[in-house]
Amino acid sequence: MDEDEKDLERRRSELGAKLAERQAQKSRDMAKEKQGEVSRKGYAEAMKLASEFFSAVFVGGVLGYMLDRFAGTSPWGLVVLLLLGFCAGVLNVLRSVGAVAPVASSNRRDEDNK
């Protein structure tokens, strides 16, 4: 019986070591997953900001081209509206980042006066 108890104790200690190793591996995996989640959020934010900027410039360019095409003001409509689109894109990015305060709506001003 003494031999069986020693064997059982040895197996128990081996199992405890394996369990501790698995717990450590699990915590390392969780840390890697958190880091990956932060990285994915940063990538998503960058894509959102880039799409906001490029869409504003694109819309300004298209509207300027259309104005030049129909009004015959070539190239001034394209130049002016492309610059306005660029400014609007920069302003949108700054608002998304939080560097510039968002536009206050008239409803919000009415509530503040009450």
C-alpha positions, 0 to 999 in steps of 0.5 A: 500500500505504501508503494501505491500511495507514493505512486498516487502522490507522484501522479498528483504532483505531475498533474498539478504541474501540468495544470499550473502550466496550462493555467499559465498558457491560458493567461498568456493566450488571453493577454495575446487576445487582448493585444490583438483586440486593441490592434483590431480596434486601432485598425478599424479607427484608422480605416474609419478616419481615412474613409471619412477624409477621402469621401469628403475630398471625393464628393468635393471633387465630383461636385466641382467637376459637375459644376464646371461641366454644367456652368462652364466655369472650368477649372474654378469650380473643381478647384474651389470645391475640391479645397472645400472638400479637403477642409471638410475632410480634415474637420471631420477627422478632427471631430472624430478624434476629439480635437475639435468640439462637435457641432451643437444642434439647435435642440441642444441649445434650447435645452441648455436655456431651460 
